[in-house]
């Protein structure tokens, strides 16, 4: 059989594009050609961050796009509006794209399989219609997919209603060796209005049904990290940690990475730097931003802080641009707009990671043995924090004051506490070795990935 040609379809958010791009790089290393499908809106950002290129020299990853159905002025941060628009318009556009590719060169280099982000699992219906094999990859923890796969049981047990809104208060546990979940922290509960909560809940319930059109559920996790979720959902195949390849560095980034921070890290003592990054979606109000800035300064340690500039994530002109407080000197810190995170966390100067606990960041930190200070923002991040602090015990959380703010004093206190805790540091290092063993030549994740590649080739 000729070259395997895989179409990869991420949900249009940076935290989804990244892991699917890293998977694409892995596929290329195993002899595949990849067509990577962003929405037009995100495709422009990625190409812009790469100085106008649509593929890297010699890369077998080609970037293409389909419209998301929204107008240029509409807000892509309105996830309810975005998913309704995508579901309405994208399947037919994706089908057209595949038919066009498959008609080129007499079909000799056509798409042979599709790998969809779980949250784009409608792509499996398109694959089925065209007689192409399909798989999904989970960009969040296996626990989140297990939770969504058990939606009918949660309704039956009276935990929530058929719109995903809570009936009870308190916590529940899907299985004894999974973390407790607060009913108020369901991934769809973070949205402010009931319309968004219900729309996103119903969409997630549908994505699970679509996901069952495939027997291949790939996940950026490992057996040791999530044994409970993996036993509850045996269909999930752990292939993590999925690491980026240096030669593909910037492919898929929405913002241009600032590599000057690596040179700056070279000048810092080992295990001295606080790395602060909150992903691509977190927004701070002015007071919280001020406390964070002054808290970092109060630690009297070097820090590397990623602050997105005038959040271009907002297509409707909203900004995440904050004025640094007058008393903020930043004498020991470096601030960048976007960082090459896996390279940063691998650096010996890093002491700890103040994180929003998105799953990519969680896996990046864990697989580099870096202890966490957890500051979740929304969706699945609260459950990831529970894993970090309560299950794996490789991090600490922050406590809000009576105003609902994490104060500068709390930031300083927790940094001191974390960096003085030899047990947490020891567990972090041990967990790194355990997790990284999975991608060694005879590791569990390597074995699983090879099994998947065999299926792709059949």
C-alpha positions as CSV (number, residue, x, y, z in Angstrom):
1,X,0.0,0.0,0.0
2,X,1.2,3.6,-0.7
3,X,1.6,6.4,1.7
4,X,-1.1,6.6,4.4
5,X,-2.8,10.0,4.1
6,X,-4.5,11.1,7.3
7,X,-6.8,14.1,7.7
8,X,-6.6,15.6,11.2
9,X,-9.5,17.7,12.5
10,X,-9.0,19.8,15.7
11,X,-11.6,21.8,17.6
12,X,-10.8,25.5,16.9
13,X,-8.9,26.4,20.1
14,X,-5.2,26.6,20.8
15,X,-5.4,23.9,23.5
16,X,-6.9,21.5,20.9
17,X,-4.8,22.4,17.9
18,X,-1.5,21.8,19.8
19,X,-2.0,18.2,20.9
20,X,-3.4,17.3,17.5
21,X,-0.5,18.9,15.7
22,X,1.9,17.0,18.0
23,X,0.1,13.8,17.1
24,X,0.3,14.7,13.4
25,X,4.1,15.1,13.8
26,X,4.2,11.6,15.3
27,X,2.2,10.2,12.3
28,X,4.6,11.8,9.9
29,X,7.5,10.2,11.7
30,X,5.7,6.9,11.1
31,X,5.5,7.4,7.4
32,X,2.1,9.2,7.0
33,X,1.2,12.3,5.1
34,X,-1.1,14.6,7.1
35,X,-3.7,17.2,5.9
36,X,-4.4,19.4,9.0
37,X,-7.8,21.2,8.8
38,X,-8.2,24.4,10.8
39,X,-11.1,26.8,10.6
40,X,-10.3,29.7,8.2
41,X,-10.2,32.1,11.1
42,X,-7.5,30.0,12.9
43,X,-5.7,29.0,9.7
44,X,-4.9,32.7,9.1
45,X,-3.5,33.1,12.7
46,X,-1.3,30.0,12.3
47,X,0.0,31.0,8.9
48,X,0.6,34.5,10.3
49,X,2.6,33.1,13.2
50,X,4.7,31.1,10.7
51,X,5.4,34.2,8.5
52,X,3.0,33.1,5.8
53,X,4.0,29.5,5.3
54,X,1.4,26.7,5.0
55,X,3.8,23.9,5.7
56,X,7.4,23.6,7.0
57,X,10.1,22.8,4.5
58,X,10.1,19.1,3.8
59,X,7.2,18.5,6.1
60,X,4.5,16.0,5.2
61,X,1.9,18.1,7.2
62,X,-0.1,20.4,5.0
63,X,-2.3,23.1,6.5
64,X,-5.7,23.7,4.9
65,X,-8.9,25.3,6.1
66,X,-12.7,25.2,6.0
67,X,-15.0,28.1,7.1
68,X,-16.6,27.9,10.6
69,X,-19.8,29.5,9.4
70,X,-19.4,32.7,11.5
71,X,-19.0,36.1,10.0
72,X,-15.7,38.0,10.4
73,X,-17.1,40.2,13.2
74,X,-18.6,37.4,15.3
75,X,-17.0,36.3,18.5
76,X,-15.2,33.0,18.4
77,X,-15.0,33.0,22.2
78,X,-18.8,32.5,22.3
79,X,-18.4,28.7,22.3
80,X,-22.2,28.0,22.1
81,X,-22.5,30.2,19.0
82,X,-19.4,28.7,17.5
83,X,-20.4,25.0,17.9
84,X,-23.9,25.7,16.5
85,X,-22.4,27.4,13.5
86,X,-19.8,24.6,12.9
87,X,-22.3,21.8,13.3
88,X,-24.6,23.5,10.8
89,X,-22.0,24.3,8.1
90,X,-18.7,22.4,8.5
91,X,-19.6,18.7,7.8
92,X,-20.6,19.5,4.2
93,X,-17.5,21.7,3.7
94,X,-15.3,18.9,5.1
95,X,-16.9,16.4,2.8
96,X,-16.3,18.7,-0.2
97,X,-12.7,19.2,0.8
98,X,-12.1,15.4,1.1
99,X,-13.8,14.7,-2.3
100,X,-11.6,17.4,-3.9
101,X,-8.4,15.9,-2.4
102,X,-9.4,12.4,-3.4
103,X,-10.1,13.4,-7.0
104,X,-6.6,14.8,-7.5
105,X,-3.9,12.7,-9.3
106,X,-6.5,10.1,-10.1
107,X,-7.1,9.5,-6.4
108,X,-3.6,8.0,-5.9
109,X,-2.9,10.3,-2.9
110,X,-6.4,10.4,-1.4
111,X,-7.3,10.6,2.3
112,X,-7.2,7.1,3.7
113,X,-8.4,7.9,7.3
114,X,-9.6,10.8,9.5
115,X,-8.6,11.5,13.1
116,X,-11.0,13.9,14.8
117,X,-10.8,15.8,18.0
118,X,-13.4,14.4,20.3
119,X,-15.2,17.7,20.1
120,X,-15.3,17.4,16.3
121,X,-16.5,13.8,16.3
122,X,-19.2,14.6,13.8
123,X,-16.3,14.2,11.3
124,X,-16.7,10.4,11.9
125,X,-20.1,10.6,10.2
126,X,-18.4,12.3,7.2
127,X,-15.8,9.5,7.2
128,X,-18.4,6.8,7.3
129,X,-20.3,8.4,4.4
130,X,-17.2,8.4,2.3
131,X,-16.1,4.9,3.3
132,X,-13.0,6.1,5.1
133,X,-11.8,4.8,8.5
134,X,-11.9,7.1,11.5
135,X,-10.6,7.6,15.0
136,X,-10.8,10.2,17.7
137,X,-8.3,11.8,20.0
138,X,-9.2,13.2,23.4
139,X,-7.5,16.6,24.0
140,X,-8.6,16.6,27.7
141,X,-8.0,14.0,30.4
142,X,-9.5,10.5,30.0
143,X,-11.5,11.4,33.1
144,X,-13.5,14.0,31.2
145,X,-14.3,11.6,28.4
146,X,-15.3,8.9,30.9
147,X,-17.5,11.6,32.6
148,X,-19.2,12.5,29.3
149,X,-19.6,8.8,28.3
150,X,-21.5,8.4,31.6
151,X,-24.0,11.2,31.1
152,X,-27.0,8.8,30.9
153,X,-26.0,7.4,34.3
154,X,-25.6,10.8,35.9
155,X,-29.2,11.7,34.8
156,X,-30.5,8.3,36.0
157,X,-28.8,8.8,39.4
158,X,-30.5,12.2,39.7
159,X,-27.3,14.2,39.8
160,X,-28.3,16.4,36.9
161,X,-31.3,16.9,34.6
162,X,-31.6,16.2,30.9
163,X,-30.2,19.6,30.1
164,X,-27.0,19.0,32.1
165,X,-28.1,21.4,34.9
166,X,-27.4,20.2,38.5
167,X,-30.2,18.7,40.6
168,X,-28.1,18.0,43.7
169,X,-25.3,19.9,45.3
170,X,-22.0,18.4,46.5
171,X,-19.6,15.8,45.0
172,X,-19.9,12.5,43.3
173,X,-17.5,9.8,42.2
174,X,-17.9,7.8,39.0
175,X,-15.7,4.9,40.3
176,X,-13.7,4.5,43.5
177,X,-10.3,5.2,42.0
178,X,-11.3,8.4,40.2
179,X,-11.2,11.9,41.7
180,X,-14.4,13.3,43.3
181,X,-16.2,15.8,41.0
182,X,-18.1,18.7,42.4
183,X,-21.5,18.8,40.6
184,X,-21.0,22.6,40.1
185,X,-17.7,21.9,38.2
186,X,-19.0,19.9,35.2
187,X,-17.1,21.0,32.1
188,X,-20.2,22.8,30.7
189,X,-21.2,24.5,34.0
190,X,-18.5,27.2,33.7
191,X,-20.5,29.2,31.2
192,X,-22.4,32.1,32.6
193,X,-25.8,31.8,31.0
194,X,-28.1,28.7,30.9
195,X,-28.4,28.9,27.1
196,X,-24.6,28.4,26.7
197,X,-24.6,25.7,29.4
198,X,-27.4,23.7,27.7
199,X,-26.1,24.2,24.2
200,X,-22.6,23.0,25.1
201,X,-23.9,20.1,27.2
202,X,-26.1,18.8,24.4
203,X,-23.3,19.2,21.9
204,X,-20.9,17.2,24.2
205,X,-23.6,14.5,24.7
206,X,-23.8,14.2,20.8
207,X,-20.0,14.1,20.4
208,X,-20.0,11.0,22.6
209,X,-22.6,9.3,20.4
210,X,-20.5,10.2,17.3
211,X,-17.3,9.0,19.0
212,X,-18.8,5.5,19.3
213,X,-18.7,5.3,15.5
214,X,-15.1,4.5,16.0
215,X,-13.3,1.9,18.1
216,X,-10.2,4.0,18.4
217,X,-10.2,6.6,21.2
218,X,-6.6,7.9,21.5
219,X,-5.7,9.9,24.6
220,X,-2.7,12.0,25.7
221,X,-2.5,10.2,29.1
222,X,-0.9,7.1,30.6
223,X,-2.2,4.1,32.5
224,X,-0.5,5.2,35.8
225,X,-2.0,8.7,35.7
226,X,-5.6,7.7,35.2
227,X,-6.2,4.0,36.0
228,X,-9.8,4.7,37.2
229,X,-10.9,6.5,34.0
230,X,-9.2,3.9,31.8
231,X,-10.8,1.0,33.5
232,X,-14.2,2.7,33.4
233,X,-13.8,3.5,29.7
234,X,-11.7,0.6,28.3
235,X,-12.1,1.9,24.7
236,X,-9.6,4.7,25.6
237,X,-6.1,4.0,24.3
238,X,-3.4,5.9,26.3
239,X,-0.5,7.1,24.0
240,X,0.9,9.9,26.1
241,X,2.8,11.9,26.8
242,X,2.7,13.2,23.2
243,X,5.8,15.3,22.9
244,X,6.5,17.9,20.1
245,X,9.2,17.4,17.6
246,X,11.8,20.2,17.5
247,X,11.8,20.3,13.7
248,X,8.0,21.0,13.7
249,X,8.3,23.6,16.4
250,X,6.0,26.4,15.4
251,X,3.5,24.6,13.3
252,X,0.0,25.2,14.8
253,X,0.7,28.1,17.1
254,X,-1.8,31.0,17.1
255,X,0.9,33.4,18.3
256,X,4.6,33.7,17.4
257,X,6.7,32.1,20.1
258,X,9.3,34.3,21.8
259,X,12.5,32.1,22.0
260,X,14.4,34.9,23.8
261,X,13.1,33.5,27.0
262,X,15.2,30.3,26.6
263,X,18.4,32.5,26.4
264,X,17.2,34.3,29.5
265,X,16.6,31.0,31.3
266,X,20.2,29.9,30.5
267,X,21.3,32.8,32.7
268,X,19.3,31.8,35.8
269,X,20.4,29.4,38.5
270,X,19.0,25.8,38.5
271,X,15.5,25.3,40.0
272,X,15.1,29.1,40.6
273,X,12.5,30.3,38.1
274,X,8.7,30.4,38.6
275,X,7.1,29.8,35.2
276,X,3.7,31.5,34.9
277,X,1.3,30.6,32.0
278,X,-2.4,30.4,31.8
279,X,-3.0,29.1,28.3
280,X,-4.9,30.7,25.5
281,X,-8.3,31.5,27.1
282,X,-7.9,32.7,30.7
283,X,-9.0,36.3,31.3
284,X,-8.2,38.3,34.4
285,X,-9.9,41.3,35.8
286,X,-7.8,44.4,36.6
287,X,-7.6,43.7,40.3
288,X,-6.6,40.1,39.9
289,X,-4.0,41.0,37.3
290,X,-2.5,43.6,39.7
291,X,-2.3,41.1,42.6
292,X,-0.6,38.5,40.3
293,X,2.0,41.0,39.2
294,X,2.8,42.2,42.7
295,X,2.7,38.6,44.1
296,X,5.3,37.5,41.6
297,X,7.5,40.4,42.6
298,X,6.9,39.7,46.3
299,X,8.4,36.2,45.9
300,X,11.8,37.9,45.2
301,X,12.5,35.1,42.7
302,X,13.1,35.2,39.0
303,X,9.9,34.5,37.0
304,X,9.0,33.9,33.4
305,X,5.4,35.2,32.8
306,X,3.4,34.6,29.6
307,X,1.0,37.5,29.0
308,X,-0.9,37.4,25.8
309,X,-0.9,40.8,24.2
310,X,-4.3,42.5,23.6
311,X,-5.9,39.1,23.4
312,X,-6.2,38.6,19.7
313,X,-8.2,35.5,20.6
314,X,-11.2,37.8,20.6
315,X,-12.4,38.5,17.1
316,X,-15.0,41.0,18.4
317,X,-12.4,43.5,19.7
318,X,-12.5,42.5,23.4
319,X,-9.1,42.7,24.9
320,X,-7.2,41.1,27.7
321,X,-4.8,44.0,27.8
322,X,-3.8,45.1,31.3
323,X,-1.8,47.9,32.6
324,X,0.9,46.8,35.0
325,X,0.6,48.4,38.4
326,X,2.9,51.5,38.9
327,X,4.8,49.8,41.8
328,X,5.6,46.7,39.6
329,X,9.3,46.9,38.8
330,X,9.8,43.5,37.1
331,X,13.5,43.6,38.0
332,X,13.8,39.8,38.4
333,X,11.2,38.7,35.8
334,X,10.9,38.3,32.1
335,X,7.5,38.8,30.3
336,X,6.8,37.2,26.9
337,X,3.6,37.2,24.8
338,X,3.8,33.4,24.0
339,X,6.4,30.8,24.9
340,X,7.7,27.5,23.6
341,X,6.2,25.8,26.6
342,X,7.6,22.2,26.4
343,X,11.1,23.7,25.9
344,X,10.6,26.0,28.8
345,X,9.4,23.3,31.2
346,X,12.3,21.0,30.2
347,X,14.8,23.8,31.2
348,X,16.8,23.1,34.4
349,X,16.2,26.7,35.6
350,X,12.5,26.0,36.2
351,X,11.5,25.5,39.8
352,X,7.7,25.4,39.5
353,X,4.7,26.1,37.2
354,X,1.8,28.4,38.1
355,X,-0.8,27.0,35.7
356,X,-4.4,27.2,34.7
357,X,-4.2,23.3,34.6
358,X,-5.4,22.8,31.0
359,X,-4.6,19.1,30.2
360,X,-1.8,20.0,27.7
361,X,-0.1,22.1,30.4
362,X,-0.7,19.4,33.0
363,X,0.9,16.7,30.8
364,X,3.8,19.1,30.0
365,X,4.5,19.8,33.7
366,X,4.1,16.2,34.8
367,X,6.3,14.8,32.0
368,X,9.1,17.2,33.0
369,X,8.9,16.6,36.7
370,X,7.8,20.3,37.5
371,X,5.7,20.8,40.6
372,X,2.5,22.9,40.2
373,X,0.7,25.9,41.7
374,X,-2.8,25.4,40.4
375,X,-5.1,28.3,39.3
376,X,-7.9,26.7,37.1
377,X,-10.0,29.0,35.0
378,X,-12.8,27.0,33.5
379,X,-14.2,23.8,31.9
380,X,-12.1,20.6,32.7
381,X,-9.3,22.5,34.5
382,X,-10.9,22.1,37.9
383,X,-10.9,18.3,37.6
384,X,-7.2,18.5,36.4
385,X,-6.4,20.4,39.5
386,X,-7.9,17.7,41.6
387,X,-5.6,15.2,40.0
388,X,-2.6,17.4,40.5
389,X,-3.3,18.3,44.2
390,X,-5.3,15.4,45.6
391,X,-4.5,12.3,43.5
392,X,-0.9,12.6,42.3
393,X,0.0,15.2,45.1
394,X,2.5,17.1,42.9
395,X,1.1,20.6,43.5
396,X,-0.8,23.0,45.6
397,X,-3.9,25.2,45.0
398,X,-4.4,28.9,45.9
399,X,-7.1,30.1,48.3
400,X,-9.2,33.2,47.4
401,X,-9.7,36.0,49.9
402,X,-13.1,37.4,50.9
403,X,-13.3,39.4,47.7
404,X,-12.8,36.2,45.6
405,X,-9.2,37.4,44.7
406,X,-6.0,35.4,45.0
407,X,-3.9,38.0,46.9
408,X,-0.2,38.8,46.4
409,X,0.5,37.5,49.9
410,X,-1.3,34.2,49.1
411,X,0.9,33.9,46.0
412,X,4.1,34.5,47.9
413,X,3.0,32.1,50.7
414,X,2.2,29.2,48.3
415,X,5.4,29.6,46.3
416,X,7.4,29.4,49.6
417,X,5.4,26.4,50.8
418,X,5.7,24.5,47.5
419,X,9.4,25.1,47.0
420,X,10.1,24.1,50.6
421,X,8.2,20.8,50.2
422,X,10.7,18.1,49.4
423,X,8.0,15.4,49.3
424,X,6.1,17.2,46.4
425,X,9.4,17.7,44.6
426,X,10.3,14.0,45.1
427,X,6.9,12.8,43.8
428,X,7.2,15.1,40.8
429,X,10.5,13.7,39.8
430,X,9.2,10.1,40.3
431,X,6.1,10.8,38.3
432,X,8.2,12.2,35.4
433,X,10.2,8.9,35.2
434,X,7.1,6.8,35.4
435,X,5.2,8.8,32.7
436,X,8.2,9.1,30.4
437,X,8.8,5.3,30.6
438,X,5.6,5.0,28.6
439,X,7.1,6.4,25.4
440,X,10.4,4.4,25.7
441,X,10.9,1.8,23.0
442,X,9.1,-1.0,24.9
443,X,6.8,1.4,26.8
444,X,3.0,1.0,27.1
445,X,2.1,4.1,25.1
446,X,4.6,3.1,22.3
447,X,3.0,-0.3,22.1
448,X,-0.5,1.2,21.9
449,X,0.6,3.7,19.2
450,X,2.2,0.9,17.2
451,X,-1.0,-1.0,17.4
452,X,-2.9,2.0,16.1
453,X,-0.5,2.5,13.3
454,X,-0.9,-1.1,12.3
455,X,-4.7,-0.5,12.1
456,X,-4.1,2.7,10.0
457,X,-2.0,0.7,7.5
458,X,-4.5,-2.2,7.1
